Amino acid sequence: MADKYDVIVVGAGPGGMTAALYAARANLNVLVLDRGPYGGQMNNTDAIDNYPGFTEIKGPELSQKMYDTLMKFEPDYKYGNVQTVALDGNEKVIKTDDDHEYRAPILIIATGSDHRHLGVPGEEEYSGKGVSYCAVCDAAFFKDEDVTVIGGGDSAIEEGIYLAQLAKSVTVVHRRDELRAQPTLQKRAFANKKMKFVWNAQTEEIVGDGNRVTSIKYRDKETGEEKELPTAGVFIYVGVLPQTAPFKELGILDDQGWIVTDDHMKTKVPGIFALGDVREKDLRQIANAVGEGSVAGQAAYNYYQDLKDRN
Ligand SMILES: Cc1cc2nc3c(=O)[nH]c(=O)nc-3n(C[C@H](O)[C@H](O)[C@H](O)COP(=O)(O)OP(=O)(O)OC[C@H]3O[C@@H](n4cnc5c(N)ncnc54)[C@H](O)[C@@H]3O)c2cc1C
């Protein structure tokens, strides 16, 4: 027997929690499902200094505050790793990996994105043995060591600055000759005495001794020379991938796998909305995930009223 709701929100990051808050506050019967801790990517972020209302706040603390606000409106909150979504008339049929089935006329997708892999030899072999995608999770293992960050965007530089608090040195290896990160982050990184930069460097291999990472090999794109950089840890931030595998059959993804919506967060399937990092868009941040969550929650309410009027 399936559990029935008015609205099911998949993903309890900042976007999903806000959408659920708006829908539950409008008196809809809401279920939130997540396969991890509430807060999503905020749990992997140390200090957030660009979310209005807080001069600076730790990611897990902001997650807790958003969760507490959401729970005031009493939605159901359950663990669930969503595997498939099918359509049965107006109903969306959601199945999780523990064989639970949930049904609702409205599905809100807020499953975010995950880190992209570099795809070089040694990356998989040394994952968890010096290769990491989360400085907040793993920095403590590299106290007073020389570590490397690969990438040049916001996440790479933010995490590099975080690592520099504990590590002996942080070398940012970037394939271009300038960073893409926001100017304020760049300024802080360039002023940090523990941070060094290697430009125009294409990482080609992560090398280890069988147990742990010992160095990376990269090609200098200007000279073509192959070089080796000794390091105890490699933190990789080279982009993100949409978390949309369960939604492939719905015909709502673009050719890169991101979900396409209109300004009301509606996908082309009536009753399915999407918001936050999982959407096809330019800027992936907490502030706009929250903003889109409010739009999706309200749009879900309007859709529910229309359905009621028609029946
Ligand atoms: C290292 C790092 C630092 C960052 N720093 C900042 C910053 O300082 N300021 C800022 O504004 N933004 C920052 N961001 C970006 C910000 O965290 C994201 O933009 C934001 O969390 C997106 O929110 P979301 O709700 O769309 O998705 P997410 O936060 O990614 O949440 C998605 C949720 O969906 C769940 N999920 C996924 N698939 C399934 C499934 N199949 N079944 C069930 N649950 C599922 C996941 O477990 C997760 O909890 C940072 C990101 C990273 C990685």
The ligand as an ORCA input file, in Angstrom:
! r2SCAN-3c Opt
* xyz 0 1
  C      31.914     23.162     -0.833
  C      30.729     24.035     -1.101
  C      30.656     25.304     -0.561
  C      29.547     26.123     -0.821
  N      29.506     27.380     -0.269
  C      28.416     28.161     -0.462
  C      28.310     29.465      0.137
  O      29.206     29.897      0.871
  N      27.200     30.195     -0.117
  C      26.180     29.756     -0.916
  O      25.191     30.465     -1.074
  N      26.253     28.537     -1.495
  C      27.335     27.733     -1.292
  N      27.415     26.499     -1.884
  C      26.317     26.087     -2.780
  C      25.069     25.673     -1.979
  O      25.438     24.752     -0.968
  C      24.024     25.088     -2.909
  O      23.739     26.021     -3.938
  C      22.729     24.755     -2.192
  O      22.954     23.861     -1.117
  C      21.727     24.141     -3.176
  O      20.578     23.796     -2.486
  P      19.560     22.694     -3.036
  O      18.459     22.621     -2.021
  O      19.214     22.979     -4.437
  O      20.369     21.326     -3.109
  P      21.319     20.555     -2.085
  O      21.789     21.421     -0.982
  O      22.344     19.892     -2.935
  O      20.352     19.431     -1.467
  C      19.899     18.373     -2.241
  C      19.385     17.269     -1.310
  O      18.750     16.263     -2.112
  C      19.050     14.983     -1.578
  N      18.925     13.989     -2.650
  C      19.587     13.930     -3.840
  N      19.153     12.880     -4.568
  C      18.201     12.246     -3.824
  C      17.393     11.082     -4.034
  N      17.477     10.358     -5.155
  N      16.531     10.721     -3.048
  C      16.422     11.440     -1.904
  N      17.179     12.546     -1.657
  C      18.049     12.951     -2.600
  C      20.499     15.123     -1.085
  O      20.770     14.148     -0.085
  C      20.496     16.560     -0.532
  O      20.197     16.595      0.860
  C      28.494     25.650     -1.631
  C      28.560     24.352     -2.163
  C      29.660     23.551     -1.902
  C      29.721     22.145     -2.476
*
